Amino acid sequence: MTVMLRACVAAIFAATLSTAASAQNKWDLPTPYPAGNFHTKNVVQFTQDVDKATNGSLKITVHPAGSLIKHADIKRSVRQGTAPIGEVLVSLAANEAPVFGLDSVPFLATGYDSSKKLYAAQRPFLEKQIDKEGLMLLFSVPWPPQGLYAKRDINSVDDLKGLKFRTYNAMIGRLAALAGSIPTQIEVPDLPTAFATGRVEVMITSASTGVDTKSEDYLTHYYDTQAWLPRNMVLVNKEAFGKLTAAEKKAVMDAAKVAEERGWKASLDEMTIKTDALKAAKIKVQPPSPALKAGLAKIGETIAAEWATAAGDDGKAMLAAFRK
C-alpha cells in the first residue's frame, strides 16, 4: 500500500508540473539596442510588468544588442513567428510601405508635441498595414530629436552647399541633395574617423549619438533643429498573441500602454540629459537661425510632398490629419 501510495503521489506531482509548464508561455523579444539604452530599459520594464500581471504565466525574455536576431531581420522574424515579439526602428521598413517612413520625414514634426500629433495621424494607417502582415502594434516610442552638427557656423542652407553630408537612410540623402550637399553614407562607429579624415563635414543626428561618439573630439557646433523624432515600435505576432488567455492579453495591452507613456517621458529626459552633456563637453549648442530654420523647413515641405505622392491617398490622409 505504501509503495502504491508513493507511486500515486509521484504521478500526481508529475502531472501537476506538466500542467504548470504547459500553462506558462515563454517568449523571446529581440531588440537591436544595448542593455543600457533607454529604449531597452523601457522594454525590460514592460516585460516585468507583464510577468507581474500574469503571475508568471507569460515570461518574456529580452535579448538586447541584436544578440538573438539582427535589426534588419527582427520584423520579418516576428512576422514569421520565429520570435513572437520584437522591437524595430519604424523607418527601417520604409522600403516595404510608405507609412513606415512618415515619422522620419525631415522637418515635418519638430519637437515632442508635434511628433505626438504626427503619431496620432499615422497610427491607424500603421496598424492597418501591419495587420495585413499578421502583426499587432503594441507601443511606439521616439528617439530624441535630430540636430545638425558641424565644424563651422551654419547660418543658412546656403552654408551647407558643397559640404559632405553624412547620411544613414534615403530621407537624409534626399535632404542633403536638396541642400546642395554631398550625401555620404557613414555608420555611427565610423563617425569620429570620418570627420577626422574629412570624409564627412556635417551630419544630422540626436544629442545621444553625439555624446556616445564623443563628438567634441571632431566637431564644434550643434544646432538644436529638432528635425524629426524617429520612433521605434514593439510588434507582436497576431497568432502568438491569439493563443494567450484573455487575462494575459489584457496584461500585455495594459503594460504596452504604460510602456508607451513611460517611453515618451524617458525620451524627453534623454534629450535633456544628452544636450546638457554636449554643452558640458564644450560643444557650441544653439538654436538654428531664422534663415536656417526656414530653409530646412522648405526642404522638409518638398520631401513631405514627395512622400505623399508615393504614399497615395493614405499618405494625403495622414498629412491632412496631422496638419488639421
HELIX and SHEET records of a PDB file:
HELIX    1   1 THR A    2  ALA A   23  1                                  22    
HELIX    2   2 PHE A   38  ALA A   53  1                                  16    
HELIX    3   3 HIS A   71  GLN A   80  1                                  10    
HELIX    4   4 VAL A   90  ALA A   93  5                                   4    
HELIX    5   5 PRO A   98  SER A  104  5                                   7    
HELIX    6   6 TYR A  112  LYS A  132  1                                  21    
HELIX    7   7 VAL A  157  LEU A  160  5                                   4    
HELIX    8   8 ALA A  170  LEU A  178  1                                   9    
HELIX    9   9 VAL A  188  ASP A  190  5                                   3    
HELIX   10  10 LEU A  191  ALA A  196  1                                   6    
HELIX   11  11 ALA A  207  ASP A  212  1                                   6    
HELIX   12  12 SER A  215  ASP A  217  5                                   3    
HELIX   13  13 LYS A  238  GLY A  242  1                                   5    
HELIX   14  14 ALA A  246  ALA A  280  1                                  35    
HELIX   15  15 PRO A  290  ARG A  323  1                                  34    
SHEET    1   A 2 ASN A  25  PRO A  30  0                                        
SHEET    2   A 2 LEU A  58  HIS A  63  1                                        
SHEET    1   B 3 ILE A  85  LEU A  89  0                                        
SHEET    2   B 3 ARG A 231  ASN A 237 -1                                        
SHEET    3   B 3 LEU A 135  PRO A 142 -1                                        
SHEET    1   C 6 ILE A 182  GLN A 185  0                                        
SHEET    2   C 6 LYS A 164  THR A 167  1                                        
SHEET    3   C 6 VAL A 202  SER A 206  1                                        
SHEET    4   C 6 GLN A 146  ALA A 150 -1                                        
SHEET    5   C 6 HIS A 221  TYR A 223 -1                                        
SHEET    6   C 6 LYS A 284  GLN A 286  1                                        
END                                                                             
